[in-house]
């Protein structure tokens, strides 16, 4: 006896072939052999899905099958069909129990039901009147935003591989608040030896903008390497003019100087929450000029410009610019 393959539903394509074979006069046994189905499956299909006139039409049969399948189960059926279980769930919810608690308690008592089944019933037309006993009071499942796919920085080199010798710099970005609804931001690079601050205003955090800013700022400054965080704006680090090294994820303390410098800028000129789209490039440069002229205790009460001039990083000290600042 020829073995029939394991069970599978009869598809639209199968029904089209059944209709054609019936019109050509084939018997049900022969149709079952052609479709590799059991004779009983073909018999049930023809008897249940045929029209009242006894004629079998594939489109009509498929519509009947689809309707039956859609109505075979409905949302919340497991709870709705068990009145004892349903009354127990409602009783516990009125006492302040969550579906998770109730499912756990019922499993200990021998009931085979999970929290998802209870939520399905509550979110259906049969149980939505009991959603008022949920802590959220929601009648529908909360839709979660689709997470954006994280893009890894290629060929990143850990900070622990950075040479001890050399002139190091640290980099980071300043962002506008979310409430500003803008992509405007700014870059900041700080040279560790002299605490000289450099930066640019950027239209957005696109890696191309960061690439331009880093190369533009370091073109005439003798720096050996750059320490960065793992922001995606640094994705093109391999095209920087100097080697880049990356902090451990979520470890801003590994580049403390640039974090402190941003804090200094926030304290004196750009308080947190400032919309950077309202700050021009010239204004931003004036703020950096103001901070680079400040006398620093850590530099022996010299300014970053003065120390940079002594080290040969710059050839002249820019004139001090008066700015509107705040503390």
C-alpha positions as CSV (number, residue, x, y, z in Angstrom):
1,X,0.0,0.0,0.0
2,X,1.3,3.4,-1.0
3,X,2.2,5.5,2.0
4,X,0.3,8.9,2.3
5,X,2.4,11.8,3.5
6,X,1.8,13.4,6.9
7,X,-1.2,15.6,7.4
8,X,-1.4,19.0,5.8
9,X,-4.3,21.3,5.1
10,X,-5.9,21.3,1.7
11,X,-4.9,24.6,-0.1
12,X,-6.4,26.7,-2.8
13,X,-4.1,25.1,-5.3
14,X,-5.4,21.6,-4.2
15,X,-9.0,22.7,-4.5
16,X,-8.4,24.0,-8.0
17,X,-7.0,20.6,-9.0
18,X,-9.9,18.8,-7.4
19,X,-12.4,20.9,-9.3
20,X,-10.6,20.2,-12.6
21,X,-10.2,16.5,-12.0
22,X,-13.9,16.1,-11.0
23,X,-15.0,17.8,-14.2
24,X,-12.8,15.4,-16.1
25,X,-14.6,12.4,-14.5
26,X,-11.9,11.2,-12.1
27,X,-13.0,9.2,-9.0
28,X,-12.3,10.4,-5.5
29,X,-9.8,7.6,-5.0
30,X,-7.8,8.7,-8.1
31,X,-7.9,12.4,-7.0
32,X,-6.5,11.4,-3.6
33,X,-3.6,9.6,-5.3
34,X,-2.8,12.5,-7.5
35,X,-2.8,15.0,-4.6
36,X,-1.1,12.5,-2.2
37,X,-4.0,12.9,0.3
38,X,-6.0,10.3,2.1
39,X,-9.3,9.2,0.4
40,X,-11.3,10.3,3.5
41,X,-9.8,13.8,3.3
42,X,-10.9,14.2,-0.3
43,X,-14.3,12.7,0.5
44,X,-14.9,15.1,3.4
45,X,-13.7,18.1,1.3
46,X,-16.1,17.4,-1.6
47,X,-19.1,16.5,0.6
48,X,-18.7,19.5,3.0
49,X,-17.6,22.2,0.6
50,X,-19.8,21.5,-2.5
51,X,-22.7,23.8,-3.3
52,X,-26.3,22.8,-2.6
53,X,-26.6,21.7,-6.2
54,X,-23.8,19.2,-5.6
55,X,-21.3,21.0,-7.8
56,X,-17.8,21.5,-6.4
57,X,-16.3,25.0,-7.1
58,X,-12.7,25.7,-5.8
59,X,-13.3,29.4,-5.0
60,X,-16.5,28.7,-3.0
61,X,-14.9,25.7,-1.2
62,X,-11.9,27.8,-0.2
63,X,-14.1,30.6,1.1
64,X,-16.1,28.1,3.2
65,X,-12.9,26.5,4.6
66,X,-11.4,29.9,5.5
67,X,-14.6,31.0,7.3
68,X,-14.7,27.8,9.3
69,X,-11.1,28.2,10.3
70,X,-11.5,31.8,11.4
71,X,-14.4,30.9,13.5
72,X,-12.9,27.7,15.0
73,X,-11.2,29.7,17.8
74,X,-11.8,33.2,19.1
75,X,-9.9,35.6,21.3
76,X,-10.4,34.7,25.0
77,X,-12.1,31.4,24.3
78,X,-10.1,29.4,26.9
79,X,-11.5,31.6,29.7
80,X,-14.9,32.4,28.2
81,X,-15.9,28.7,27.8
82,X,-15.0,27.9,31.5
83,X,-17.4,29.6,33.8
84,X,-15.7,28.4,37.0
85,X,-12.3,29.6,35.8
86,X,-13.8,32.9,34.6
87,X,-15.5,33.6,38.0
88,X,-12.3,32.8,39.9
89,X,-10.3,35.2,37.7
90,X,-12.8,38.0,38.2
91,X,-12.9,37.4,42.0
92,X,-9.1,37.6,42.3
93,X,-8.9,40.7,40.1
94,X,-11.4,42.5,42.3
95,X,-9.1,41.8,45.2
96,X,-6.2,43.6,43.4
97,X,-4.5,40.6,41.9
98,X,-2.7,41.0,38.5
99,X,-3.2,38.4,35.7
100,X,0.4,37.2,36.4
101,X,-0.4,36.6,40.0
102,X,-3.7,34.9,39.2
103,X,-2.0,32.6,36.6
104,X,0.6,31.6,39.1
105,X,-1.9,30.8,41.8
106,X,-4.1,28.8,39.5
107,X,-1.2,26.7,38.3
108,X,-0.4,25.7,41.9
109,X,-4.1,24.5,42.1
110,X,-3.8,22.5,38.9
111,X,-5.4,24.8,36.4
112,X,-3.5,24.9,33.1
113,X,-3.6,28.6,32.1
114,X,-1.0,31.3,31.7
115,X,-1.1,35.1,32.1
116,X,-1.2,35.6,28.3
117,X,-4.5,33.6,28.0
118,X,-6.0,35.8,30.8
119,X,-4.9,39.0,29.0
120,X,-6.3,37.7,25.7
121,X,-9.7,37.3,27.4
122,X,-9.5,40.7,29.1
123,X,-8.7,42.4,25.8
124,X,-11.5,40.6,24.0
125,X,-15.2,41.8,23.8
126,X,-16.0,39.2,26.5
127,X,-13.7,40.4,29.2
128,X,-13.0,44.1,28.5
129,X,-15.5,45.1,31.1
130,X,-13.2,43.7,33.8
131,X,-10.1,45.7,32.5
132,X,-11.1,48.4,35.0
133,X,-9.6,46.1,37.7
134,X,-6.1,46.1,36.0
135,X,-3.5,48.5,37.4
136,X,-3.2,50.2,33.9
137,X,-7.0,50.3,33.2
138,X,-6.2,49.6,29.6
139,X,-8.5,47.7,27.3
140,X,-5.9,47.1,24.7
141,X,-2.3,46.0,24.7
142,X,0.1,48.9,24.7
143,X,1.9,49.2,21.4
144,X,5.6,49.4,21.7
145,X,7.7,51.4,19.3
146,X,9.8,49.4,17.0
147,X,13.4,49.5,18.2
148,X,15.9,51.0,15.8
149,X,18.5,48.6,14.7
150,X,21.8,49.3,16.4
151,X,24.8,49.7,14.0
152,X,28.1,48.8,15.5
153,X,31.2,50.9,14.9
154,X,33.5,48.9,12.6
155,X,37.1,48.0,13.7
156,X,36.9,50.0,16.9
157,X,40.1,49.8,19.0
158,X,39.8,49.7,22.8
159,X,41.3,52.5,24.9
160,X,43.5,50.0,26.6
161,X,45.6,49.8,23.4
162,X,46.3,53.5,23.3
163,X,50.1,54.3,23.7
164,X,51.0,56.0,26.9
165,X,53.4,58.4,25.1
166,X,52.2,61.1,22.8
167,X,49.8,64.0,22.7
168,X,46.3,62.7,23.4
169,X,42.9,64.4,22.7
170,X,39.4,63.5,23.7
171,X,36.2,64.1,21.8
172,X,32.4,64.2,22.4
173,X,29.3,65.9,21.2
174,X,26.7,68.3,22.7
175,X,23.0,67.7,21.9
176,X,19.9,69.8,21.9
177,X,17.1,68.7,24.2
178,X,14.5,66.3,22.8
179,X,11.8,68.9,23.4
180,X,13.5,71.2,20.9
181,X,12.7,68.7,18.1
182,X,15.9,69.5,16.2
183,X,19.0,67.6,15.1
184,X,21.3,70.5,15.6
185,X,24.4,69.6,17.8
186,X,28.0,70.5,18.3
187,X,31.3,68.7,18.5
188,X,34.1,69.3,21.1
189,X,37.7,68.1,21.1
190,X,40.0,68.8,24.1
191,X,43.8,68.3,24.0
192,X,44.8,66.7,27.3
193,X,48.2,68.3,27.6
194,X,47.0,71.9,27.3
195,X,43.2,71.6,27.9
196,X,42.7,73.5,24.6
197,X,39.0,73.3,23.5
198,X,38.1,73.0,19.9
199,X,34.7,72.5,18.3
200,X,32.2,73.1,15.5
201,X,28.5,73.4,15.2
202,X,26.9,70.5,13.3
203,X,23.7,70.1,11.5
204,X,23.2,66.6,12.8
205,X,24.9,63.6,14.3
206,X,25.6,62.0,10.9
207,X,29.0,60.4,10.8
208,X,29.9,62.5,7.7
209,X,29.5,65.7,9.8
210,X,31.7,64.3,12.6
211,X,34.3,63.2,10.0
212,X,34.5,66.7,8.6
213,X,34.6,68.3,12.0
214,X,37.4,66.2,13.4
215,X,39.6,66.5,10.3
216,X,38.9,70.2,10.1
217,X,39.8,70.9,13.7
218,X,42.9,68.7,13.9
219,X,44.4,69.6,10.5
220,X,46.9,72.1,12.0
221,X,47.1,70.8,15.5
222,X,49.9,68.3,16.4
223,X,47.8,65.5,18.1
224,X,48.8,61.9,18.1
225,X,45.4,60.1,18.8
226,X,41.8,60.7,19.8
227,X,39.7,59.1,22.5
228,X,36.0,58.8,21.7
229,X,32.8,57.2,23.1
230,X,30.7,54.6,21.2
231,X,28.3,57.0,19.6
232,X,27.4,56.1,16.0
233,X,28.6,59.5,14.8
234,X,32.1,58.1,15.1
235,X,31.4,55.3,12.6
236,X,33.9,56.8,10.1
237,X,36.7,56.9,12.6
238,X,39.1,55.1,10.2
239,X,39.0,58.2,7.9
240,X,40.1,60.5,10.7
241,X,43.6,62.1,10.2
242,X,44.8,60.5,13.5
243,X,44.2,57.0,15.1
244,X,41.1,56.7,17.3
245,X,40.6,54.7,20.5
246,X,37.2,53.9,22.1
247,X,36.0,53.9,25.7
248,X,34.3,50.9,27.2
249,X,30.5,51.2,26.5
250,X,28.7,53.3,29.1
251,X,32.0,54.4,30.7
252,X,32.2,58.2,30.2
253,X,34.7,58.5,33.1
254,X,37.3,57.0,30.7
255,X,37.4,60.4,28.9
256,X,37.0,62.8,31.9
257,X,38.6,65.9,30.4
258,X,36.1,66.4,27.6
259,X,33.2,65.6,30.0
260,X,34.5,68.2,32.4
261,X,35.0,70.7,29.6
262,X,31.4,70.2,28.4
263,X,30.3,70.8,32.0
264,X,32.3,74.0,32.1
265,X,30.7,75.2,28.8
266,X,27.3,74.3,30.2
267,X,28.0,76.2,33.4
268,X,29.3,79.4,31.9
269,X,27.6,79.7,28.5
270,X,25.2,77.0,27.4
271,X,23.0,75.8,30.2
272,X,21.6,72.3,29.8
273,X,18.4,72.4,27.8
274,X,19.6,75.1,25.4
275,X,18.4,74.6,21.8
276,X,21.6,74.6,19.8
277,X,19.7,75.6,16.6
278,X,19.5,79.0,18.2
279,X,23.3,79.2,18.6
280,X,25.4,80.2,15.5
281,X,28.8,78.9,14.6
282,X,30.4,82.2,15.5
283,X,28.7,82.3,18.9
284,X,29.9,78.8,19.6
285,X,33.5,79.8,18.7
286,X,33.2,82.8,20.9
287,X,32.2,80.6,23.8
288,X,35.2,78.3,23.3
289,X,37.5,81.4,22.9
290,X,36.2,82.7,26.3
291,X,36.9,79.4,28.0
292,X,40.3,78.9,26.4
293,X,41.3,82.4,27.8
294,X,40.3,81.4,31.4
295,X,43.2,81.0,33.9
296,X,43.3,77.4,35.1
297,X,44.7,76.3,38.4
298,X,45.6,72.9,36.8
299,X,47.8,74.9,34.3
300,X,49.5,77.0,36.9
301,X,47.0,79.8,36.5
302,X,47.7,80.1,32.8
303,X,45.2,79.9,30.1
304,X,44.8,77.0,27.6
305,X,46.0,79.4,24.8
306,X,49.1,80.4,26.7
307,X,50.1,76.8,27.4
308,X,49.4,75.7,23.8
309,X,51.5,78.6,22.6
310,X,54.4,77.5,24.8
311,X,54.1,73.9,23.5
312,X,54.1,75.1,19.9
313,X,50.5,73.9,19.2
314,X,49.4,77.3,18.1
315,X,51.5,80.2,16.7
316,X,49.5,83.0,18.2
317,X,46.9,83.6,20.9
318,X,43.5,84.7,19.5
319,X,42.2,88.0,20.8
320,X,39.8,87.6,23.7
321,X,36.1,88.0,22.7
322,X,33.5,89.4,25.0
323,X,30.5,87.0,25.4
324,X,27.3,86.9,27.3
325,X,27.8,84.3,29.9
326,X,26.0,83.0,33.0
327,X,26.8,81.0,36.1
